[in-house]
């Protein structure tokens, strides 16, 4: 069923430098920040977790690789409905990782990178690109490379139009030259340049004081024809980077028949949800019955489909409100306050002190919230205890 749902559809692939995901509190905070962001797979830079692991948290799967405690690290967050399409995860180094996918026999490799910063030595940069070249050798034929490249590529030059379009940003630096060389060598198009956006929707990093803004995060691909869009998103999360989200076309939709599609389709997980769904559906069907004699076949079909959609949405909406939340409203208010201060260009000393205090206070409150969440969650769903514990 999952494969049929994905056929003729698209994938939302994103990449984000999260600065750190070293504690479980940070993971909870990131999960909260991603609630309203549509994505299927998110590549991560600066994970700062030691080890080479895959953790299943139920709705999300976290894959990560780190070799230096508290530094560097790359990985992926994969939505649960994509789990069946994961072929393998290969952590090559703390700066390069591969997620191999098999989507209806279409094999794709996603390579997430975190390139050394501008202060790194030439040897460090050479070592990184050697590692990345090794990753390219073992990747599938279709490959998409994304992440924090710490490079500015600017506008395309005469011999670069095969891999770049006219939608660059800023000016090129030495690291940008190296990135272009790599892209030309492997015939990788720089997808950021393929879509025209205003300058305010191009930059992916800003300096602490907000004075400097650069585009240093990119998506590269040897199959640019499949990309339908690339956009930069603001996330309510403490990072000096912004998220890149690209839309990848998976396959041509069938034109011979109209697909039956229920939006936001989620599994009804228990008898209570099934009972609620049936009750709401009956209410909608009664309304349809009153006008069926004057409706055409297509109109009746559309109304029934709409009734199914509404019944599902209303069922999940009702149950969502009653579920215990990992982060309390108090903590969310603190996170919003921190975001306001972070976005203030000229901060006073008191604002800087408040920001420093907010970081500590938010972490403390998230820990407390999580303890309360586990108490409520385990009380309400004891049968899922071991599954939940495994992901914790």
N, C-alpha and C positions, 0 to 999 in steps of 0.2 A: 504493500500500500504506500509506504514511504517513497519508494522509487517512482511510483506513478504520480505522486504529488509533486515531486521535483521535476519530472519530465516537462519540458516546455516552459520552465520557469527560470528564475534568476537566483544568484547567491549574493549576499551582502558580505563582502570581505573588508575587514577594517584592520588598521594598524595604529598602535598608540604607544608612546613612551610614557610609562606610568610612574617613573622615578623610583618606585619601590613597591614590592608586594611581599615584603619579608615577613609580615605578621598576618595572622588570621583576621585581625581587626581591619587591616588595609584591604584584604580581600572582600570583607563584608561591605566596606565603604565603596569599593569599586563596583560591586554587584548592585548596590543601591543606585550609584551614578548611572549604571547601564540599563536600568529598568525601562526607561522610555526611549532607548536607542535601539533601532532595528539593526540587527547584525546576525550573521550566522557563524562566522569565524573571526576572531580578533587576535591578530599577532601582537605580541608584547615585547617591548624593549625595556631594559633595566628592571628585570623582575627581582633581582637581588635575593634569590632563594638558592640555597646550596643543595646540590644533588641533581639527579636526572630521573624525573618522576612523572607519572600520570595519575592525577587524583580526580575521582568522580564525585561531584557534589550534588548529584541529582539532576538539577536543571542545567548545570554547566559542567564541563570537563576541562580541567586545567592541566596542560602539559608544560613542563619547564625544565631548563637545563642551566645549572650554575656551578662554577668551579672555584670561585673566590667568594668566601663568606662576606655577605653584605655589599657586594659589588657586582656590576654588570648583569649578565643573565638575560636569556631570551625564552620565549615560549608562546603558547597559544591558549586562548579560551574558546572552546567549541560548544555550541548549543547542543543539547541532548538529542534533538531530532536529526543531527548530523552524525551521530555516533556510528551508525551502520556504514557510513561512507568512509570512515577512517581506515586506511590500509595500514599505515604505520606512522610512528613518530620517531624521528632520529635527531637526537641532540648531538650535533657534531662538535660544537664548542660552546662556551658561554656567550658567544657572539653570533653564532649561526645555528639555526635549527630548521629541520624539514618536516612538514606535515604532508604525507602522501594520501591522496584521496582517490576513491574509485566511485564515480557517479554514473550509473547506468553504462558501465564499461568505458567511460571516458576517464582516463587516468590523468590526474593533475598533481603537481608538486607545488606547495606553497613554501617559500623559504623566507623565514623571518630573520632580520639582521639587526645588530646594534654595533655600528662602526665606532672605533675609538674617537674621542673628542679631538678638537683642533690642537690641543696641547700635547697630544701623543706624538711619539717619535715616528720617523719615516719607517723604521723597522717594524713598529707595531702595525702601521697601515699595510705594509707589504705582507706581513704575516696574516692579517685579516683577509686580504684579497686572495691570498693563496688558499686559505680555508674555504672561502666562498667559491673559488674555482673548483675545488674538490667537490663541494656540494652540487655544483652544476653538472658535474660528471655523472653523479649517481641519481640525479633527479629524473623524473619522467619527461617525456618529449614536450609536453605542455607545462611550462613553468612560470610562476609569478613570484617575483622577489619584492619584498616590502619591508619597511622599517625605518629606523633612524640612521641615516647615512652621514650625518654631520657634514654635509657638503652643500654648496650653493652652485647651481648649474647655470643660472641666468637664462639668456636667450640663445637659440640655436645658431650655429654657424653654417656656412655654405655646405659643408660636407656632412652635416648632421641631421638633415631633414628626414632621413629614413627612420630615425629613432625619436625625433623631437618635432613638435609642432610649434606654432608661433605664440604659445601661451605660457612662456617662462615667467620667472619672477626674480627681480633683483639682478645682481651681477655675479659672475662666476669667480670662484676662488680656486686655489690649488687642489683642494679636495674634490671640488666639482669636476676639474679636469680628469682626475683619476676615475671618478664615477662614470664619466662619459666614455673613457677608454674601455672600461669594463663592459658598458652597455653595447658599444660598437663591436667589441670582440665576440660577444655572445648574441648579437642581433636582438637586443632587448629594447623595446620601446619604453620611453618614460611617460607613463600614462598621465601624470599630473599636467603635462603640456598639451594633452589632447582635448581638453575641455576648457572653454573660455569662461572664466570667472572674474569678478571684480577683484581688485588687489586685496581688499579686506577679507576675501574668502580664499586667499592663496597661501598666506604665511602659516607655518606650522609650529613655530617656536618664537618666544619673545623673552627678552632679557628681564631680570628681576624687577627693574624699575619701569618696565614697559616701553622704554625708549626705542629699543631695537627689535625689529621683527624680521624673521627670515624663513625661507622655505628650505628645510633640511631633511624632511621626511618624504619618502617617495614610494611609488608603486611602479615596478618594472615588469614587462611581460613580453614573451615571444609570440603571443597571440593577442595583439591589441584589438583585433576585430570583435572580440567577445565583450569588450568593455562598453557599457552603455552610459556610465556616468562615474564621476569622481568628485567627492565633496569634502570640505573641511568642517568638522563639527566641534562646537564648544561643549565640554563635559564638565559638570560640577564635581571636579575631583582635583586634588592638589598636585598639579603638574604644570610645568612651564611649556609643555607641548599641547598641540591640539590633535584630535583624532582625524585620521584620513579614512574615509569609507568609500569603497568602489563597488559598483554594481556589475557583476559578471553574468553574462547570458550563458545559461547552461546548455540549451538546445533549442532548435526551432519548434515552436508550438504546432500541434496538429491542426490542420485547417478543415479536415473532413467532417469534424463533429465538434459540438460545443462541450467543453469539459464541465463536469459537475463539480463545482468548487464551493466548499463551505469555508467562509473566511474565519480566520482565527480558530480553526478547528482544534479543540483540545479533548483529550480523553476524559470521559466521565468516570471518575476514579472510584466511586462507591455507590451504594444503593440510594443514599440520600440525594446525591446529585442526579442520579437517573430519575428518581421520583420527582424532583424539582423540574427537571427538563421536560418530562412528560406533561406535567401540570401546565407549564408555560406554553408548550406546544399546542395543547388542547385549546387554550384560550385564544391563540392566534388562528387556529384552524376554524373555530366557530365563526370568527369574523370573515374568513374566506368563504365559508359556506353560504353566507347571505348574498354574495354577489357572483357566485359561480355560474349561474344561468346566463348572465350577460357578458361574462368574460370569454375571451378567446382561449385556445389551448395554451398559447405562449404566455398570456397574462396570468393564467392559473398556475402555470409552472413557475413563473417568476415570483408569484406571491407565496407559493409553498416553500421555495428556496429561501426567500426572505424570512419566512416564519421559522425555518430551521436555524438560520443564522442568528436571529434575534433571541430565540429560546436558549441557544448555546451561550451567547454573550451575557444574557441576563442571569443564567445559572452560575457562570463563572464569576460574574461581577458580584453577585450576592455572597458566594462562598469566599471570594477574595477578601471582602471587607471583614469577614468573621475570623479569618486566619490570623494567628499571632505574627507580628512583624519583627524582623531582626533588628531594625533600627527604630527607636522611638521618635515621636514628634519633637521632643525636646532636643534630641541629637540632630535631627534634620534641620531644626532652626539654627543650631550652632554651625552646622556645615554651610548653610546659606549665608550666615553672618561672615564666616571666614571667606567665602567667595566674594562678597562685597568688598572686603578689605583688600583681598588679593588683586582685584581689578581696579583699585584706586591707584592712579599713577603716582601721585605725590603723597606719600604716607608720612604722617607725623610720628614722633617718637612714641607717643601713647598708642597709636595704631599698630606700630611694629611690635610693641610689647603685648598688645592684645592678641595679635596674630600668633605670636609665639605661644601665648597661654592657650589659645584656642586649639592649636595642634595637639597639645598634651591633654586638654580637657575632652576633646572629641574622641581620642583614642581610649581614654578612661571610660567615657560613657558608652562607647561601642562595646567594650568588654562587659560592662554591666548589662547592657541591653541583650547581649548574646546569652548571658547566663539566664536571664528572665525568659528569653525566647526558647531556650532548650527545655526549661521547666514546663512551659505551656505546651510546647510542641510534643514532648514525650508523654505528657498527660493526655493530650488529644489523640495522638497517633502512636500508641505503644507498639503496634504491629510493624511499624516502619523503623523501629529503634536501631536495629543492627545495620540496616542499609544507611541510615542517617549517620550513625557513628563512624562508619567506614569512610565517609566523605569528610569528616570533621577534622 
